[in-house]
Amino acid sequence: MTSSELHVVVPAGGSGTRLWPLSRAGNPKFLHALTGTDRSLLQATFDRLTPLAPATNLLVVTGTAHAAGVARQLPDLPDRNILVEPFARDSCAAIALAAAVIERRNPGGVMASFAADHLITDTAEFAHTVAKAVEGARDGYLMTIGITPTRPETGYGYLRCSEIARRSVIQRVLEFKEKPSLEVATRYIESGNYLWNASMFVWRTDVFLAELAARRPDVADPISRIADAWGTDHQEDVLAELWPTVPKVAVEYAVMEPAAEEGKVATVPGDFGWSDIGDFETVVRLLGTDIGEGGRSFTSGPADARAVVVDGSDVIVVPAGGRLVATLGVRDLIVVDTADAVLVCDRDRAQDIKRLTEILRDRGDAEYL
């Protein structure tokens, strides 16, 4: 398949709540330079995808609050390729809308979907893996690229494969597994038959839309009508009428899990230095610098932001507020300083930072989100 035949979709939504207060609803993590360079995660995603498909074949699905930021960061992306959701309806609606628009522009085209906020270090291996997934998609499979696990991770879902995962080998996905306990995750890794689910999908648009229509007509029907009106004078009216009726559901639940039970889902292992940059532990492990005396620091904010750790142990400092942050004699802490909010968190609770954002929302403190 030539690059001009592949269509790529980048869902760019969510606020990265586990990176609060650095990541906010109005300035989510995919717009931040969490890449080790001055390029944002979204721009880095664009950089690695445009060698696979031209910008004319790349669509970004995003919300109204982020559309201007996406356009500003991706000046080479055609305006008509930014699909704006009035509000989030989870991954199935976003991906289905993109698939339906692509189907009307290029019937039977192959579409690949990759999140805007993931980091990949080996772009050559990534391109090779995508090419293998495209082969499976052309054969009619709903393909997913599973990530070769490097540790028994409890924060990810898993794919159970039909055989031990091997590079470049397409094989069936038997089932999708929810986030496991550490004991279960360890068994998964030892078996060799499990991959991390990174929500990377490749399929023919007509195949996916047919599966969606058969399994979730409550999603497929309004999305089809919206796509019919897309790019016309009626787009906004139809979108305003129908988008609120689309159920909130993840594409895994709506299509991929039931399709896997019928042998319609396959995978190819990916081993290309993937990370979802999901929390401060990950950010600082990959991109942080050692500041001595038990501290590591990272900032994508002001160039003069500084951190000092004295007599510390396993301290993470993110000085994004433009001022010095200093700690003395503390251990196992995450400290994040921004212009209007400061987070101090036990490192063992890094995955629970999302709970703070939920509490703030319940309290009516939305201006901090």
Secondary structure, DSSP 8 states (H G I E B T S, - for coil): --GGGEEEEEEE----GGGTTTS-SSS-GGGS--SSSSS-HHHHHHHHHTTTS-GGGEEEEEETTTHHHHHHH-TTS-GGGEEEESS--HHHHHHHHHHHHHHHHSTT-EEEE--TT-EES-HHHHHHHHHHHHHHHHTT-EEEEEE--SS--SSS-EEEESS---TT--EEEEEEE----HHHHHHHHHHS-EEEEEEEEEEEHHHHHHHHHHH-HHHHHHHHHHHHHTTSTTHHHHHHHHGGGS----HIIIIIHHHHHTT-EEEEEE-S-EE---SHHHHHHHH-EEEETTEEE--SS-TT--EEEES-EEEEEEE-SSS-EEEES-EEEEEEE-SS-EEEEEGGGGGGHHHHHHHHHHHT-GGG-
